[in-house]
Amino acid sequence: MNGSDINGLYVQEKHKSVFNILDKEQKIVIGHKFLDKSKKSEIPAFNELLEDKEFSKGDQLFTFDALMTQVETLNRINDNNNKYIAKVKGNQKKLLNKVIEVSKNIVPISIFKIEKTERKQHITRTIEVFYSESTNLILFDSNFSHIQTIIKITKDYVSQKTGQIKQKVEYSIANFKDNAEYFYDSINSHWRVVANNQTILV
């Protein structure tokens, strides 16, 4: 936007950072807010957009990176009768430890595995989904009353050149239940924009 200025609207330094809401099905940006330089400003910007009833109608699915895995944000999404898939990393250490502990002690309900070759690496992704068939809570946390599913994604990387093996494990949570393939598709599509029938990594 800074480079497409018409009437001096987008020349300020803060306008170089814009928080966009992308509708992955329609492939359009349906909301945006100008931000300052701090990434932390994305959190109140998103929460403000969630207050817009036209934007945040019921039964929508929100996916985002760990920055947005905040108590207020997840509770607001759930209270609006919307769904979320939220990554859990070091920004929520206590929650992450609970997620890891629970997933270690129960058997996954659903497992999906997919193998691909990307950037001269053979990558095997194993998606495991954990939830309780008898209740809508998978773990207890005083801040959340709606975590129904834990998603564990294990990525095994094998270099085609050196044969070196690396592994990376990521966790997400959701306030609804589904199978491992569905969660994989939803999380994977978060990072992709489709244009002219081509998938572009972003």
C-alpha positions in Angstrom: 0.0 0.0 0.0 2.9 2.3 0.7 3.9 2.1 -3.0 0.3 2.6 -4.3 -0.4 5.9 -2.6 -3.0 8.1 -4.3 -3.8 10.9 -2.0 -1.2 10.6 0.7 -3.2 7.9 2.5 -0.5 5.3 2.8 2.8 7.2 3.2 3.2 7.0 6.9 5.7 4.6 8.4 3.1 2.7 10.3 1.2 2.0 7.1 4.0 -0.3 6.0 2.6 -2.9 8.3 -1.0 -4.1 7.6 -3.0 -6.9 9.3 -5.1 -8.7 6.7 -7.9 -11.2 7.2 -7.9 -13.6 4.2 -11.0 -15.6 3.3 -9.3 -18.8 2.0 -12.3 -20.0 0.1 -13.1 -16.8 -1.7 -9.3 -15.8 -2.0 -10.0 -12.2 -1.0 -9.0 -10.0 1.9 -12.2 -9.3 3.8 -10.7 -7.1 6.5 -7.6 -5.1 7.3 -6.1 -2.8 9.9 -3.0 -0.6 9.8 -0.5 -1.5 12.5 2.5 0.0 14.1 5.9 -1.7 13.9 5.3 -4.0 16.9 3.9 -7.4 16.0 2.1 -7.3 19.3 -0.4 -4.8 17.8 -1.8 -7.7 15.7 -3.5 -9.1 18.8 -5.7 -6.2 19.7 -6.3 -5.6 15.9 -7.7 -9.1 15.5 -9.7 -8.9 18.7 -11.3 -5.6 17.5 -12.2 -7.3 14.2 -13.8 -10.1 16.1 -16.2 -7.6 17.6 -17.6 -6.8 14.1 -20.7 -9.0 13.9 -20.8 -8.7 10.1 -17.2 -10.0 9.9 -17.4 -12.6 12.7 -20.6 -14.5 11.9 -21.3 -17.9 13.5 -19.8 -21.1 12.3 -16.6 -19.6 10.7 -13.3 -21.3 11.1 -10.3 -19.2 12.1 -6.7 -20.4 11.7 -3.7 -18.5 12.9 -0.1 -18.9 14.1 0.9 -19.1 17.8 1.0 -15.3 18.2 -2.8 -15.2 18.3 -3.2 -18.1 20.7 -4.3 -15.8 23.5 -6.9 -16.3 26.2 -9.1 -13.4 25.2 -8.9 -14.2 21.5 -9.8 -17.9 21.7 -12.6 -17.3 24.3 -14.1 -14.6 22.0 -14.0 -16.8 19.0 -15.7 -19.6 20.9 -18.3 -17.2 22.5 -19.2 -16.1 19.0 -20.0 -19.7 18.0 -17.1 -19.8 15.6 -14.3 -22.5 15.3 -10.6 -22.1 15.7 -7.4 -24.1 15.1 -4.7 -22.5 17.1 -1.0 -23.3 17.2 0.5 -23.7 20.7 4.2 -22.8 21.1 6.4 -21.1 23.7 4.2 -18.1 24.0 1.8 -20.3 26.1 4.3 -22.5 27.9 1.9 -23.8 30.6 -0.7 -24.6 27.9 1.9 -26.2 25.7 3.1 -28.4 28.6 -0.4 -29.6 29.3 -1.0 -30.3 25.6 2.2 -32.4 25.4 1.4 -34.3 28.6 -2.2 -35.2 27.5 -1.1 -36.3 24.1 1.5 -38.6 25.6 -1.0 -40.4 27.8 -3.9 -41.1 25.5 -4.3 -43.0 22.2 -5.0 -40.8 19.1 -8.5 -41.1 17.7 -7.3 -40.5 14.1 -4.0 -40.6 12.2 -3.1 -39.3 8.8 0.2 -39.5 7.0 1.5 -37.8 3.9 4.8 -37.8 2.2 6.2 -35.1 -0.2 9.5 -34.0 -1.7 10.1 -30.3 -1.1 13.3 -28.3 -1.7 15.5 -31.4 -2.0 14.1 -33.0 1.1 11.8 -35.9 1.6 9.2 -34.9 4.2 6.9 -37.3 6.0 4.1 -35.6 8.0 2.2 -37.6 10.6 -0.9 -36.0 11.9 -2.4 -37.4 15.1 -5.7 -36.2 16.5 -6.6 -36.6 20.2 -10.1 -36.0 21.6 -12.5 -37.7 24.0 -15.5 -39.5 22.5 -17.4 -39.2 25.8 -16.9 -35.5 26.6 -16.2 -32.2 24.8 -13.0 -31.4 26.8 -9.6 -33.0 26.1 -7.8 -31.2 28.9 -8.6 -28.9 31.8 -7.4 -25.4 31.9 -8.8 -22.6 34.1 -8.6 -20.1 31.2 -10.4 -22.3 28.6 -13.5 -24.4 28.7 -13.7 -25.3 25.1 -10.5 -27.2 24.0 -12.0 -30.3 22.4 -9.1 -31.5 20.2 -5.3 -31.7 20.3 -3.5 -31.9 16.9 0.1 -33.2 16.9 2.0 -32.9 13.7 5.4 -34.7 13.4 7.5 -33.7 10.5 10.4 -36.0 9.5 12.9 -34.5 7.1 15.4 -36.5 5.1 17.9 -34.6 2.9 18.2 -36.2 -0.5 21.8 -35.0 -0.8 23.2 -36.0 2.6 20.7 -38.4 4.0 20.6 -36.3 7.2 17.4 -36.8 9.2 15.6 -34.1 11.2 12.4 -34.1 13.1 10.1 -31.3 14.2 6.9 -31.7 16.3 4.2 -29.0 16.4 0.9 -28.9 18.4 -2.4 -27.1 17.8 -5.7 -27.0 19.6 -9.2 -26.7 18.4 -12.7 -26.1 19.9 -14.3 -28.8 17.7 -13.7 -32.4 16.6 -12.8 -33.8 13.2 -10.4 -36.3 11.7 -6.7 -36.0 11.1 -6.9 -35.4 7.4 -9.4 -32.5 7.8 -7.1 -30.8 10.3 -4.1 -31.3 8.1 -5.9 -29.7 5.1 -7.1 -26.8 7.2 -3.7 -26.1 8.8 -1.8 -26.6 5.5 -4.1 -24.3 3.6 -3.5 -21.5 6.1 -0.2 -20.8 4.5 -1.3 -21.0 0.9 -3.0 -18.6 -1.5 -4.4 -20.1 -4.8 -4.3 -18.0 -7.9 -4.8 -19.1 -11.5 -5.0 -22.7 -10.3 -1.5 -22.6 -8.9 -0.6 -23.0 -5.3 1.7 -20.2 -4.0 3.5 -20.6 -0.6 3.2 -17.4 1.5 
